[in-house]
């Protein structure tokens, strides 16, 4: 209990720091959120209306989703960084500067997605195989399914916590995606409880009511409407994540600044490279010649 309380105290501080940052500019963050939620909502509507999209419609859906998923994240990150430094920035410029970091962000996400999905997919496969090969009779299979989903959920949350800082290290810390991922894994492991507490505390105010509303719709909608809702659900989920970002990103930015400034103090680029796993170094060599579009700071 004492360890959890010790982790929750800095998490509350990071969350409060993030809240104070956005409270001074509530209108700007509300407009930014609405702007980047809209493409995902439009994609959800089109997914319901178009049963079999052609190649151009698929391209449009991909573009709309990418605007919310990628640029929506980066625009909030840029704006938070400026405001944390006491500098003002508009939505248009934050979005433009966010574009500079799309490739770095995607490359970093390629690392974290691999780390996340390999073990998660393995557990999902094992769960399916257990149901097929060794089905349990009576009420034991639903119980086993519940245990499986708890294990999968805990694993997914733990991995996400360990890799949560990677985009911040890549964009704000200007580290290559491979270094950003390995440093995030190291920092996230060393301060796991604080990272987890910050993630949960900053996500909960939006995530909990939206999850309850979504679950309620799935349980209460007539079957026809429920089918449409399930088609739209992936895009609605991205819209919900964008709603969470204005609370989550400022809190995690404060966490990142605290952890990384302490870690980087007295370290050189050579020190960072020396701590990089040997298997990851070829990736650094592979991406080193690629163009770097520069920092905004």
Residue, then its C-alpha position, 0 to 999 in steps of 0.5 A: x500500500x505504501x509503495x502504491x501511495x508513493x507512486x500515486x503522489x507524483x502521478x497526482x502532481x503530473x496530472x495537476x501540472x497538466x490540468x493547470x496547463x490546459x485550464x489556462x487555454x481551455x478554448x484552444x484545447x477544446x477547439x483542437x480536440x473537436x477538429x481532430x475528433x471530427x475525421x474519426x467520426x466522419x470515418x465512422x459514419x462512412x464505414x456504416x454507410x459504405x458496405x464495400x468501399x472501393x479503392x478511393x473510398x478506402x484511401x479516404x477512410x485511411x486518410x481520415x483515420x490517420x488525421x485523428x490517429x497520427x496528426x491529432x496526437x502530434x498536434x497536441x504534443x506540439x501545443x503542450x510543449x510550447x505551452x509548458x515553456x510559456x510560449x503561445x502557439x495556434x492550432x494551425x502552426x501546431x498542426x504544421x509543426x506536427x507534420x514534421x514529426x510524422x515519420x519519426x512518430x510512425x517509426x517509433x510506433x513501429x517499434x512499440x507496436x511490435x513489442x505490444x502485439x507479439x506477446x499480446x497476439x500470442x496470448x490471444x492465440x493461446x486463448x483460442x487454442x485452449x477453447x478449441x483443443x481443451x474446452x471446459x465443460x459447464x460453467x468453467x469455460x466462461x470462467x477460464x475466458x474471464x481469466x484469460x482476458x484478465x491476463x491479456x488485459x494486464x499484459x497489454x497495460x503493462x507493455x503500454x506503460x513501459x512504452x508510453x514515453x517512447x513518442x515523447x522521447x522521440x519527438x520532445x527528446x529528439x531521439x531516434x525511434x529505436x533509442x526512444x523505444x529502448x529508453x522508454x522501456x528502461x525508464x518505464x520499468x524503473x518507474x513503472x508504478x509512477x508511469x502506470x498511475x499517471x496513465x490511469x489517473x489522466x485517462x480515467x476522467x474521460x475513459x471511464x464514462x465513455x466505456x460505460x456509455x459504449x458498454x451500455x449501447x452494446x447491451x441496450x441497442x436493438x440488434x440492427x443498430x448494434x450491428x451498425x455500432x460495431x462497424x463504427x466502433x473502431x473509428x469511434x474508439x479513435x475518436x474517444x482516444x483523441x478526447x482523452x489526449x488533452x488530459x493524458x498528453x500534458x500529464x505524461x509530458x510532465x512525467x517525461x520531463x521529470x524522468x528524462x531530465x534526471x536520466x540525461x543529466x551528465x550523460x552524453x550521446x555516447x553514453x546513450x548509445x552504449x546502453x542501447x541493446x546490441x540487437x537494436x544498433x543495426x536499426x540505428x545505423x539503418x535510419x541514420x542517413x534519413x533526413x531529419x526535418x528539424x526541431x521546433x525549439 
